[in-house]
C-alpha cells in the first residue's frame, strides 16, 4: 500500500491549484523550518538526557 508516482502527481496538482504557484515556496520554507525546529528539539532533548544522569533514590 505505497504511494505511486501517479498519486504524487495528483497531490502536487491539487496543492498547486489550491495554493497557487507563488505561495508554494513560502509554504515549503515554513515546512522546512518546522521540521528543522522539531529535529533540533529532539536532539536537544536527547543531549540533555545524556549530560544529566538520573539520580537514584537513597
C-alpha distance matrix in Angstrom:
0.0 3.8 6.9 9.2 12.9 13.6 11.8 13.7 16.8 16.7 16.3 19.1 21.2 21.1 22.1 24.8 26.2 26.1 27.8 29.6 30.1 32.6 30.8 27.6 29.5 30.9 27.5 26.0 29.2 29.1 25.5 26.5 29.5 27.6 25.2 28.4 30.2 27.5 27.5 31.3 31.5 29.3 31.4 34.6 33.7 33.1 36.3 38.3 37.3 38.3 41.6 42.8 42.7 42.6 46.0 46.8 49.0 52.5
3.8 0.0 3.8 6.3 9.9 11.3 9.6 10.7 14.0 14.6 14.1 16.4 18.8 19.1 19.8 22.3 24.0 24.2 25.5 27.1 27.2 29.8 28.0 24.7 26.3 28.0 24.8 23.0 26.2 26.4 22.8 23.6 26.8 25.2 22.7 25.7 27.9 25.5 25.2 29.0 29.6 27.6 29.4 32.7 32.2 31.6 34.6 36.8 36.1 36.9 40.1 41.6 41.8 42.0 45.5 46.6 48.9 52.5
6.9 3.8 0.0 3.8 6.9 8.1 6.1 6.9 10.3 11.0 10.5 12.7 15.1 15.6 16.3 18.6 20.4 20.8 22.1 23.5 23.6 26.3 24.7 21.4 23.2 25.0 21.9 20.2 23.6 24.0 20.6 21.6 25.0 23.6 21.4 24.5 26.8 24.8 24.8 28.5 29.3 27.7 29.5 32.7 32.6 32.2 35.0 37.3 36.9 37.8 40.8 42.4 42.9 43.2 46.8 48.1 50.4 54.1
9.2 6.3 3.8 0.0 3.8 5.5 5.5 6.5 8.9 10.2 10.9 12.5 14.5 15.8 16.9 18.6 20.4 21.4 22.8 23.6 23.3 26.3 25.3 21.9 23.6 25.9 23.2 21.4 24.8 25.7 22.5 23.2 26.8 25.9 23.8 26.6 29.2 27.5 27.3 30.9 32.0 30.5 32.1 35.4 35.5 35.0 37.6 40.1 39.9 40.5 43.5 45.2 45.8 46.3 50.0 51.4 53.8 57.4
12.9 9.9 6.9 3.8 0.0 3.8 5.5 5.1 6.2 8.7 10.0 10.5 12.3 14.4 15.4 16.4 18.4 19.9 21.1 21.4 20.7 23.8 23.3 19.9 21.5 24.2 21.8 20.0 23.4 24.7 21.9 22.5 26.2 25.7 23.8 26.4 29.2 28.0 27.8 31.2 32.6 31.5 32.9 36.0 36.5 36.2 38.5 41.1 41.2 41.8 44.5 46.5 47.3 48.0 51.7 53.3 55.8 59.4
13.6 11.3 8.1 5.5 3.8 0.0 3.8 5.4 5.1 6.2 8.7 9.9 10.6 12.4 14.3 15.2 16.6 18.3 20.0 20.3 20.2 23.6 23.1 20.0 22.2 24.8 22.4 21.1 24.7 25.8 23.1 24.3 27.9 27.3 25.7 28.6 31.1 29.9 30.1 33.5 34.7 33.8 35.4 38.5 38.8 38.7 41.2 43.5 43.7 44.5 47.2 49.0 49.9 50.4 54.0 55.6 57.9 61.6
11.8 9.6 6.1 5.5 5.5 3.8 0.0 3.8 5.4 5.1 6.2 8.6 9.9 10.6 12.3 14.2 15.4 16.4 18.3 19.2 19.5 22.7 21.6 18.6 21.0 23.1 20.3 19.3 23.0 23.6 20.8 22.2 25.7 24.7 23.3 26.4 28.7 27.2 27.7 31.2 32.1 31.1 33.1 36.0 36.1 36.3 38.9 41.0 41.1 42.1 44.9 46.5 47.3 47.6 51.2 52.8 55.0 58.7
13.7 10.7 6.9 6.5 5.1 5.4 3.8 0.0 3.8 5.5 5.2 6.1 8.6 10.0 10.6 12.2 14.3 15.3 16.4 17.2 17.0 19.9 18.9 15.6 17.7 19.9 17.3 15.9 19.6 20.5 17.7 18.9 22.5 21.8 20.4 23.3 25.8 24.6 25.0 28.4 29.5 28.8 30.5 33.4 33.9 34.0 36.4 38.7 39.0 39.9 42.5 44.3 45.4 45.9 49.5 51.3 53.6 57.3
16.8 14.0 10.3 8.9 6.2 5.1 5.4 3.8 0.0 3.8 5.4 5.0 6.1 8.6 9.8 10.4 12.2 14.1 15.3 15.4 15.1 18.4 18.0 15.0 17.3 19.9 17.8 16.7 20.3 21.6 19.3 20.6 24.1 23.9 22.8 25.6 28.0 27.3 27.8 30.9 32.3 31.8 33.5 36.2 36.9 37.2 39.4 41.7 42.2 43.1 45.6 47.4 48.7 49.3 52.9 54.8 57.1 60.8
16.7 14.6 11.0 10.2 8.7 6.2 5.1 5.5 3.8 0.0 3.8 5.5 5.1 6.2 8.7 9.8 10.6 12.2 14.3 14.8 15.4 18.8 18.1 15.6 18.5 20.6 18.1 17.7 21.5 22.2 20.0 21.9 25.2 24.5 23.8 26.9 29.0 28.1 29.0 32.2 33.1 32.8 34.8 37.4 37.8 38.3 40.7 42.7 43.2 44.4 46.8 48.4 49.6 50.0 53.5 55.3 57.5 61.2
16.3 14.1 10.5 10.9 10.0 8.7 6.2 5.2 5.4 3.8 0.0 3.8 5.4 5.2 6.2 8.6 10.0 10.5 12.1 13.5 14.2 17.2 15.8 13.1 16.1 17.8 14.9 14.7 18.5 18.8 16.5 18.6 21.8 20.9 20.3 23.5 25.4 24.5 25.6 28.8 29.6 29.3 31.5 33.9 34.3 35.0 37.4 39.3 39.8 41.2 43.5 45.0 46.3 46.6 50.1 52.0 54.1 57.8
19.1 16.4 12.7 12.5 10.5 9.9 8.6 6.1 5.0 5.5 3.8 0.0 3.8 5.5 5.1 6.1 8.6 9.8 10.6 11.1 11.1 14.1 13.3 10.3 13.1 15.3 13.0 12.5 16.2 17.2 15.3 17.1 20.3 20.1 19.7 22.5 24.6 24.3 25.2 28.1 29.3 29.3 31.2 33.6 34.4 35.1 37.2 39.2 40.0 41.2 43.4 45.1 46.6 47.2 50.8 52.8 55.1 58.7
21.2 18.8 15.1 14.5 12.3 10.6 9.9 8.6 6.1 5.1 5.4 3.8 0.0 3.8 5.4 5.0 6.2 8.5 10.1 10.0 10.5 14.0 13.7 11.6 14.7 16.9 15.0 15.2 18.8 19.7 18.3 20.3 23.4 23.2 23.1 25.9 27.9 27.6 28.8 31.6 32.7 32.9 34.8 37.1 37.9 38.8 40.8 42.7 43.6 44.9 47.0 48.7 50.2 50.7 54.3 56.3 58.5 62.2
21.1 19.1 15.6 15.8 14.4 12.4 10.6 10.0 8.6 6.2 5.2 5.5 3.8 0.0 3.8 5.4 5.1 6.0 8.5 9.7 11.4 14.5 13.4 11.8 15.4 16.7 14.4 15.2 18.8 19.0 17.6 20.2 22.9 22.3 22.5 25.6 27.2 26.7 28.3 31.1 31.8 32.1 34.3 36.4 36.9 38.1 40.3 41.9 42.7 44.3 46.4 47.8 49.4 49.6 53.0 55.0 57.0 60.7
22.1 19.8 16.3 16.9 15.4 14.3 12.3 10.6 9.8 8.7 6.2 5.1 5.4 3.8 0.0 3.8 5.5 5.1 5.9 7.6 9.1 11.7 10.0 8.2 11.8 13.0 10.6 11.6 15.1 15.3 14.1 16.7 19.3 18.8 19.3 22.3 23.8 23.6 25.3 27.9 28.7 29.2 31.4 33.3 34.0 35.3 37.4 38.9 40.0 41.6 43.5 44.9 46.7 47.0 50.5 52.6 54.6 58.3
24.8 22.3 18.6 18.6 16.4 15.2 14.2 12.2 10.4 9.8 8.6 6.1 5.0 5.4 3.8 0.0 3.8 5.5 5.6 5.1 6.0 9.3 8.9 7.4 10.9 12.7 11.3 12.2 15.5 16.4 15.8 18.0 20.6 20.8 21.4 23.9 25.6 25.9 27.4 29.8 30.9 31.6 33.5 35.4 36.5 37.7 39.5 41.2 42.5 43.9 45.6 47.3 49.2 49.8 53.2 55.5 57.6 61.2
26.2 24.0 20.4 20.4 18.4 16.6 15.4 14.3 12.2 10.6 10.0 8.6 6.2 5.1 5.5 3.8 0.0 3.8 5.8 5.5 8.0 11.0 10.7 10.3 14.0 15.2 13.9 15.5 18.6 19.0 18.6 21.2 23.5 23.4 24.3 27.0 28.4 28.6 30.4 32.7 33.6 34.4 36.5 38.2 39.1 40.5 42.5 43.9 45.1 46.8 48.5 50.0 51.9 52.2 55.6 57.8 59.7 63.4
26.1 24.2 20.8 21.4 19.9 18.3 16.4 15.3 14.1 12.2 10.5 9.8 8.5 6.0 5.1 5.5 3.8 0.0 3.8 6.0 9.3 11.2 9.7 9.9 13.7 14.0 12.2 14.4 17.4 17.1 16.8 19.8 21.7 21.2 22.5 25.4 26.3 26.4 28.6 30.8 31.3 32.3 34.6 36.2 36.8 38.5 40.5 41.7 42.9 44.8 46.5 47.7 49.6 49.8 53.1 55.3 57.1 60.8
27.8 25.5 22.1 22.8 21.1 20.0 18.3 16.4 15.3 14.3 12.1 10.6 10.1 8.5 5.9 5.6 5.8 3.8 0.0 3.8 6.8 7.9 6.0 6.7 10.4 10.4 9.1 11.7 14.2 14.1 14.4 17.3 19.0 18.9 20.5 23.0 23.9 24.5 26.7 28.6 29.3 30.6 32.7 34.0 35.0 36.8 38.5 39.8 41.3 43.0 44.5 45.9 48.0 48.4 51.6 54.0 55.9 59.5
29.6 27.1 23.5 23.6 21.4 20.3 19.2 17.2 15.4 14.8 13.5 11.1 10.0 9.7 7.6 5.1 5.5 6.0 3.8 0.0 3.8 5.7 5.8 6.8 10.1 11.0 10.8 12.8 15.2 15.9 16.5 18.8 20.7 21.2 22.6 24.8 26.1 27.0 28.8 30.6 31.7 33.0 34.8 36.3 37.5 39.2 40.7 42.1 43.8 45.3 46.7 48.3 50.5 51.1 54.4 56.9 58.9 62.5
30.1 27.2 23.6 23.3 20.7 20.2 19.5 17.0 15.1 15.4 14.2 11.1 10.5 11.4 9.1 6.0 8.0 9.3 6.8 3.8 0.0 3.8 5.7 5.7 8.0 10.0 10.6 11.7 13.8 15.4 16.1 17.7 19.8 20.9 22.1 23.8 25.5 26.7 28.1 29.8 31.3 32.6 34.1 35.6 37.2 38.6 39.9 41.6 43.4 44.6 45.9 47.8 50.1 50.9 54.3 56.9 59.1 62.7
32.6 29.8 26.3 26.3 23.8 23.6 22.7 19.9 18.4 18.8 17.2 14.1 14.0 14.5 11.7 9.3 11.0 11.2 7.9 5.7 3.8 0.0 3.8 5.7 6.7 7.8 9.5 11.2 12.3 13.8 15.4 16.8 18.3 19.8 21.4 22.8 24.2 25.8 27.4 28.6 30.1 31.8 33.2 34.4 36.2 37.9 38.9 40.4 42.4 43.7 44.7 46.6 49.1 50.0 53.3 56.1 58.2 61.7
30.8 28.0 24.7 25.3 23.3 23.1 21.6 18.9 18.0 18.1 15.8 13.3 13.7 13.4 10.0 8.9 10.7 9.7 6.0 5.8 5.7 3.8 0.0 3.8 5.7 5.4 6.3 8.8 10.1 10.8 12.4 14.4 15.7 16.7 18.5 20.2 21.3 22.7 24.6 25.9 27.1 28.8 30.5 31.6 33.2 35.0 36.2 37.5 39.4 41.0 42.0 43.7 46.1 46.9 50.1 52.8 54.9 58.4
27.6 24.7 21.4 21.9 19.9 20.0 18.6 15.6 15.0 15.6 13.1 10.3 11.6 11.8 8.2 7.4 10.3 9.9 6.7 6.8 5.7 5.7 3.8 0.0 3.9 5.4 5.0 6.1 8.5 9.9 10.4 12.1 14.2 15.2 16.4 18.2 19.8 21.0 22.4 24.2 25.6 26.9 28.4 29.9 31.5 33.0 34.3 35.9 37.7 39.0 40.3 42.1 44.4 45.2 48.6 51.2 53.4 57.0
29.5 26.3 23.2 23.6 21.5 22.2 21.0 17.7 17.3 18.5 16.1 13.1 14.7 15.4 11.8 10.9 14.0 13.7 10.4 10.1 8.0 6.7 5.7 3.9 0.0 3.8 5.4 5.1 6.1 8.6 9.8 10.4 12.3 14.2 15.3 16.4 18.2 19.9 21.0 22.3 24.1 25.7 26.8 28.2 30.2 31.6 32.5 34.3 36.3 37.4 38.5 40.5 42.9 44.0 47.4 50.2 52.6 56.0
30.9 28.0 25.0 25.9 24.2 24.8 23.1 19.9 19.9 20.6 17.8 15.3 16.9 16.7 13.0 12.7 15.2 14.0 10.4 11.0 10.0 7.8 5.4 5.4 3.8 0.0 3.8 5.5 5.1 6.2 8.6 9.9 10.7 12.4 14.4 15.4 16.5 18.4 20.1 21.1 22.5 24.5 25.8 26.8 28.6 30.4 31.3 32.7 34.9 36.2 37.1 38.9 41.5 42.5 45.7 48.6 50.7 54.2
27.5 24.8 21.9 23.2 21.8 22.4 20.3 17.3 17.8 18.1 14.9 13.0 15.0 14.4 10.6 11.3 13.9 12.2 9.1 10.8 10.6 9.5 6.3 5.0 5.4 3.8 0.0 3.8 5.4 5.2 6.1 8.6 10.0 10.6 12.3 14.2 15.3 16.5 18.4 19.9 21.0 22.6 24.3 25.6 27.0 28.8 30.1 31.4 33.3 34.8 36.0 37.6 40.0 40.7 44.0 46.7 48.8 52.3
26.0 23.0 20.2 21.4 20.0 21.1 19.3 15.9 16.7 17.7 14.7 12.5 15.2 15.2 11.6 12.2 15.5 14.4 11.7 12.8 11.7 11.2 8.8 6.1 5.1 5.5 3.8 0.0 3.8 5.4 4.9 6.0 8.6 9.7 10.4 12.1 14.0 15.2 16.4 18.1 19.7 21.0 22.3 24.0 25.6 27.0 28.2 30.0 31.7 32.9 34.3 36.2 38.4 39.4 42.8 45.5 47.8 51.3
29.2 26.2 23.6 24.8 23.4 24.7 23.0 19.6 20.3 21.5 18.5 16.2 18.8 18.8 15.1 15.5 18.6 17.4 14.2 15.2 13.8 12.3 10.1 8.5 6.1 5.1 5.4 3.8 0.0 3.8 5.4 5.1 6.3 8.6 10.0 10.6 12.2 14.2 15.4 16.4 18.2 20.0 21.0 22.2 24.3 25.8 26.6 28.3 30.4 31.5 32.5 34.5 37.0 38.2 41.5 44.4 46.8 50.2
29.1 26.4 24.0 25.7 24.7 25.8 23.6 20.5 21.6 22.2 18.8 17.2 19.7 19.0 15.3 16.4 19.0 17.1 14.1 15.9 15.4 13.8 10.8 9.9 8.6 6.2 5.2 5.4 3.8 0.0 3.8 5.4 5.1 6.2 8.7 9.9 10.5 12.3 14.3 15.3 16.4 18.4 19.9 20.8 22.5 24.4 25.5 26.7 28.8 30.3 31.3 32.9 35.4 36.3 39.5 42.3 44.5 47.9
25.5 22.8 20.6 22.5 21.9 23.1 20.8 17.7 19.3 20.0 16.5 15.3 18.3 17.6 14.1 15.8 18.6 16.8 14.4 16.5 16.1 15.4 12.4 10.4 9.8 8.6 6.1 4.9 5.4 3.8 0.0 3.8 5.5 5.1 6.2 8.6 9.8 10.6 12.4 14.2 15.3 16.6 18.4 19.8 21.1 22.7 24.2 25.7 27.3 28.8 30.2 31.8 34.0 34.8 38.2 40.9 43.1 46.6
26.5 23.6 21.6 23.2 22.5 24.3 22.2 18.9 20.6 21.9 18.6 17.1 20.3 20.2 16.7 18.0 21.2 19.8 17.3 18.8 17.7 16.8 14.4 12.1 10.4 9.9 8.6 6.0 5.1 5.4 3.8 0.0 3.8 5.4 5.2 6.1 8.5 9.8 10.6 12.2 14.1 15.4 16.4 18.1 19.9 21.2 22.2 24.1 25.9 27.0 28.3 30.3 32.6 33.8 37.2 40.0 42.5 45.9
29.5 26.8 25.0 26.8 26.2 27.9 25.7 22.5 24.1 25.2 21.8 20.3 23.4 22.9 19.3 20.6 23.5 21.7 19.0 20.7 19.8 18.3 15.7 14.2 12.3 10.7 10.0 8.6 6.3 5.1 5.5 3.8 0.0 3.8 5.5 5.1 6.0 8.5 9.9 10.4 12.0 14.2 15.2 16.1 18.1 19.9 20.6 22.1 24.3 25.6 26.4 28.3 30.9 32.1 35.4 38.3 40.7 44.0
27.6 25.2 23.6 25.9 25.7 27.3 24.7 21.8 23.9 24.5 20.9 20.1 23.2 22.3 18.8 20.8 23.4 21.2 18.9 21.2 20.9 19.8 16.7 15.2 14.2 12.4 10.6 9.7 8.6 6.2 5.1 5.4 3.8 0.0 3.8 5.4 5.1 6.1 8.7 9.9 10.5 12.3 14.2 15.1 16.5 18.4 19.8 20.9 22.8 24.5 25.6 27.1 29.4 30.2 33.5 36.3 38.5 41.9
25.2 22.7 21.4 23.8 23.8 25.7 23.3 20.4 22.8 23.8 20.3 19.7 23.1 22.5 19.3 21.4 24.3 22.5 20.5 22.6 22.1 21.4 18.5 16.4 15.3 14.4 12.3 10.4 10.0 8.7 6.2 5.2 5.5 3.8 0.0 3.8 5.4 5.0 6.2 8.6 9.8 10.6 12.2 14.1 15.3 16.6 18.2 19.9 21.4 22.7 24.3 26.0 28.1 29.0 32.5 35.1 37.6 41.0
28.4 25.7 24.5 26.6 26.4 28.6 26.4 23.3 25.6 26.9 23.5 22.5 25.9 25.6 22.3 23.9 27.0 25.4 23.0 24.8 23.8 22.8 20.2 18.2 16.4 15.4 14.2 12.1 10.6 9.9 8.6 6.1 5.1 5.4 3.8 0.0 3.8 5.4 5.1 6.1 8.5 9.9 10.5 12.0 14.1 15.3 16.2 18.1 20.0 21.0 22.2 24.3 26.6 28.0 31.4 34.3 36.9 40.2
30.2 27.9 26.8 29.2 29.2 31.1 28.7 25.8 28.0 29.0 25.4 24.6 27.9 27.2 23.8 25.6 28.4 26.3 23.9 26.1 25.5 24.2 21.3 19.8 18.2 16.5 15.3 14.0 12.2 10.5 9.8 8.5 6.0 5.1 5.4 3.8 0.0 3.8 5.5 5.1 6.1 8.6 9.9 10.3 12.2 14.2 15.1 16.2 18.4 19.9 20.8 22.4 25.0 26.1 29.3 32.3 34.7 38.0
27.5 25.5 24.8 27.5 28.0 29.9 27.2 24.6 27.3 28.1 24.5 24.3 27.6 26.7 23.6 25.9 28.6 26.4 24.5 27.0 26.7 25.8 22.7 21.0 19.9 18.4 16.5 15.2 14.2 12.3 10.6 9.8 8.5 6.1 5.0 5.4 3.8 0.0 3.8 5.5 5.1 6.2 8.6 9.8 10.6 12.4 14.2 15.3 16.8 18.6 20.0 21.4 23.5 24.3 27.7 30.4 32.7 36.2
27.5 25.2 24.8 27.3 27.8 30.1 27.7 25.0 27.8 29.0 25.6 25.2 28.8 28.3 25.3 27.4 30.4 28.6 26.7 28.8 28.1 27.4 24.6 22.4 21.0 20.1 18.4 16.4 15.4 14.3 12.4 10.6 9.9 8.7 6.2 5.1 5.5 3.8 0.0 3.8 5.4 5.1 6.1 8.4 9.8 10.6 12.1 14.1 15.5 16.6 18.3 20.2 22.2 23.4 27.0 29.6 32.3 35.7
31.3 29.0 28.5 30.9 31.2 33.5 31.2 28.4 30.9 32.2 28.8 28.1 31.6 31.1 27.9 29.8 32.7 30.8 28.6 30.6 29.8 28.6 25.9 24.2 22.3 21.1 19.9 18.1 16.4 15.3 14.2 12.2 10.4 9.9 8.6 6.1 5.1 5.5 3.8 0.0 3.8 5.5 5.1 6.0 8.5 9.9 10.3 12.0 14.2 15.2 16.2 18.2 20.7 22.2 25.6 28.6 31.3 34.5
31.5 29.6 29.3 32.0 32.6 34.7 32.1 29.5 32.3 33.1 29.6 29.3 32.7 31.8 28.7 30.9 33.6 31.3 29.3 31.7 31.3 30.1 27.1 25.6 24.1 22.5 21.0 19.7 18.2 16.4 15.3 14.1 12.0 10.5 9.8 8.5 6.1 5.1 5.4 3.8 0.0 3.8 5.5 5.0 6.2 8.7 9.8 10.5 12.4 14.3 15.3 16.6 19.1 20.0 23.3 26.3 28.7 32.0
29.3 27.6 27.7 30.5 31.5 33.8 31.1 28.8 31.8 32.8 29.3 29.3 32.9 32.1 29.2 31.6 34.4 32.3 30.6 33.0 32.6 31.8 28.8 26.9 25.7 24.5 22.6 21.0 20.0 18.4 16.6 15.4 14.2 12.3 10.6 9.9 8.6 6.2 5.1 5.5 3.8 0.0 3.8 5.4 5.1 6.3 8.6 10.0 10.9 12.5 14.4 15.8 17.6 18.5 22.1 24.7 27.3 30.7
31.4 29.4 29.5 32.1 32.9 35.4 33.1 30.5 33.5 34.8 31.5 31.2 34.8 34.3 31.4 33.5 36.5 34.6 32.7 34.8 34.1 33.2 30.5 28.4 26.8 25.8 24.3 22.3 21.0 19.9 18.4 16.4 15.2 14.2 12.2 10.5 9.9 8.6 6.1 5.1 5.5 3.8 0.0 3.8 5.4 5.1 6.0 8.6 10.0 10.6 12.2 14.4 16.4 18.1 21.7 24.5 27.4 30.5
34.6 32.7 32.7 35.4 36.0 38.5 36.0 33.4 36.2 37.4 33.9 33.6 37.1 36.4 33.3 35.4 38.2 36.2 34.0 36.3 35.6 34.4 31.6 29.9 28.2 26.8 25.6 24.0 22.2 20.8 19.8 18.1 16.1 15.1 14.1 12.0 10.3 9.8 8.4 6.0 5.0 5.4 3.8 0.0 3.8 5.4 5.0 6.1 8.6 9.9 10.5 12.3 14.9 16.5 19.9 23.0 25.7 28.8
33.7 32.2 32.6 35.5 36.5 38.8 36.1 33.9 36.9 37.8 34.3 34.4 37.9 36.9 34.0 36.5 39.1 36.8 35.0 37.5 37.2 36.2 33.2 31.5 30.2 28.6 27.0 25.6 24.3 22.5 21.1 19.9 18.1 16.5 15.3 14.1 12.2 10.6 9.8 8.5 6.2 5.1 5.4 3.8 0.0 3.8 5.5 5.2 6.3 8.8 10.1 10.9 13.0 13.9 17.3 20.2 22.8 26.1
33.1 31.6 32.2 35.0 36.2 38.7 36.3 34.0 37.2 38.3 35.0 35.1 38.8 38.1 35.3 37.7 40.5 38.5 36.8 39.2 38.6 37.9 35.0 33.0 31.6 30.4 28.8 27.0 25.8 24.4 22.7 21.2 19.9 18.4 16.6 15.3 14.2 12.4 10.6 9.9 8.7 6.3 5.1 5.4 3.8 0.0 3.8 5.5 5.2 6.3 8.8 10.3 11.7 13.1 16.8 19.5 22.5 25.6
36.3 34.6 35.0 37.6 38.5 41.2 38.9 36.4 39.4 40.7 37.4 37.2 40.8 40.3 37.4 39.5 42.5 40.5 38.5 40.7 39.9 38.9 36.2 34.3 32.5 31.3 30.1 28.2 26.6 25.5 24.2 22.2 20.6 19.8 18.2 16.2 15.1 14.2 12.1 10.3 9.8 8.6 6.0 5.0 5.5 3.8 0.0 3.8 5.5 5.1 6.2 8.7 11.0 13.3 16.7 19.7 22.9 25.7
38.3 36.8 37.3 40.1 41.1 43.5 41.0 38.7 41.7 42.7 39.3 39.2 42.7 41.9 38.9 41.2 43.9 41.7 39.8 42.1 41.6 40.4 37.5 35.9 34.3 32.7 31.4 30.0 28.3 26.7 25.7 24.1 22.1 20.9 19.9 18.1 16.2 15.3 14.1 12.0 10.5 10.0 8.6 6.1 5.2 5.5 3.8 0.0 3.8 5.5 5.2 6.2 9.1 10.9 14.0 17.3 20.2 23.0
37.3 36.1 36.9 39.9 41.2 43.7 41.1 39.0 42.2 43.2 39.8 40.0 43.6 42.7 40.0 42.5 45.1 42.9 41.3 43.8 43.4 42.4 39.4 37.7 36.3 34.9 33.3 31.7 30.4 28.8 27.3 25.9 24.3 22.8 21.4 20.0 18.4 16.8 15.5 14.2 12.4 10.9 10.0 8.6 6.3 5.2 5.5 3.8 0.0 3.8 5.6 5.5 6.7 8.1 11.7 14.6 17.6 20.6
38.3 36.9 37.8 40.5 41.8 44.5 42.1 39.9 43.1 44.4 41.2 41.2 44.9 44.3 41.6 43.9 46.8 44.8 43.0 45.3 44.6 43.7 41.0 39.0 37.4 36.2 34.8 32.9 31.5 30.3 28.8 27.0 25.6 24.5 22.7 21.0 19.9 18.6 16.6 15.2 14.3 12.5 10.6 9.9 8.8 6.3 5.1 5.5 3.8 0.0 3.8 5.7 6.5 9.3 12.7 15.4 18.9 21.4
41.6 40.1 40.8 43.5 44.5 47.2 44.9 42.5 45.6 46.8 43.5 43.4 47.0 46.4 43.5 45.6 48.5 46.5 44.5 46.7 45.9 44.7 42.0 40.3 38.5 37.1 36.0 34.3 32.5 31.3 30.2 28.3 26.4 25.6 24.3 22.2 20.8 20.0 18.3 16.2 15.3 14.4 12.2 10.5 10.1 8.8 6.2 5.2 5.6 3.8 0.0 3.8 6.3 9.6 12.3 15.6 18.9 21.0
42.8 41.6 42.4 45.2 46.5 49.0 46.5 44.3 47.4 48.4 45.0 45.1 48.7 47.8 44.9 47.3 50.0 47.7 45.9 48.3 47.8 46.6 43.7 42.1 40.5 38.9 37.6 36.2 34.5 32.9 31.8 30.3 28.3 27.1 26.0 24.3 22.4 21.4 20.2 18.2 16.6 15.8 14.4 12.3 10.9 10.3 8.7 6.2 5.5 5.7 3.8 0.0 3.8 6.4 8.8 12.3 15.3 17.6
42.7 41.8 42.9 45.8 47.3 49.9 47.3 45.4 48.7 49.6 46.3 46.6 50.2 49.4 46.7 49.2 51.9 49.6 48.0 50.5 50.1 49.1 46.1 44.4 42.9 41.5 40.0 38.4 37.0 35.4 34.0 32.6 30.9 29.4 28.1 26.6 25.0 23.5 22.2 20.7 19.1 17.6 16.4 14.9 13.0 11.7 11.0 9.1 6.7 6.5 6.3 3.8 0.0 3.8 6.4 9.3 12.8 15.1
42.6 42.0 43.2 46.3 48.0 50.4 47.6 45.9 49.3 50.0 46.6 47.2 50.7 49.6 47.0 49.8 52.2 49.8 48.4 51.1 50.9 50.0 46.9 45.2 44.0 42.5 40.7 39.4 38.2 36.3 34.8 33.8 32.1 30.2 29.0 28.0 26.1 24.3 23.4 22.2 20.0 18.5 18.1 16.5 13.9 13.1 13.3 10.9 8.1 9.3 9.6 6.4 3.8 0.0 3.8 6.5 9.7 12.5
46.0 45.5 46.8 50.0 51.7 54.0 51.2 49.5 52.9 53.5 50.1 50.8 54.3 53.0 50.5 53.2 55.6 53.1 51.6 54.4 54.3 53.3 50.1 48.6 47.4 45.7 44.0 42.8 41.5 39.5 38.2 37.2 35.4 33.5 32.5 31.4 29.3 27.7 27.0 25.6 23.3 22.1 21.7 19.9 17.3 16.8 16.7 14.0 11.7 12.7 12.3 8.8 6.4 3.8 0.0 3.8 6.6 9.0
46.8 46.6 48.1 51.4 53.3 55.6 52.8 51.3 54.8 55.3 52.0 52.8 56.3 55.0 52.6 55.5 57.8 55.3 54.0 56.9 56.9 56.1 52.8 51.2 50.2 48.6 46.7 45.5 44.4 42.3 40.9 40.0 38.3 36.3 35.1 34.3 32.3 30.4 29.6 28.6 26.3 24.7 24.5 23.0 20.2 19.5 19.7 17.3 14.6 15.4 15.6 12.3 9.3 6.5 3.8 0.0 3.8 6.3
49.0 48.9 50.4 53.8 55.8 57.9 55.0 53.6 57.1 57.5 54.1 55.1 58.5 57.0 54.6 57.6 59.7 57.1 55.9 58.9 59.1 58.2 54.9 53.4 52.6 50.7 48.8 47.8 46.8 44.5 43.1 42.5 40.7 38.5 37.6 36.9 34.7 32.7 32.3 31.3 28.7 27.3 27.4 25.7 22.8 22.5 22.9 20.2 17.6 18.9 18.9 15.3 12.8 9.7 6.6 3.8 0.0 3.8
52.5 52.5 54.1 57.4 59.4 61.6 58.7 57.3 60.8 61.2 57.8 58.7 62.2 60.7 58.3 61.2 63.4 60.8 59.5 62.5 62.7 61.7 58.4 57.0 56.0 54.2 52.3 51.3 50.2 47.9 46.6 45.9 44.0 41.9 41.0 40.2 38.0 36.2 35.7 34.5 32.0 30.7 30.5 28.8 26.1 25.6 25.7 23.0 20.6 21.4 21.0 17.6 15.1 12.5 9.0 6.3 3.8 0.0
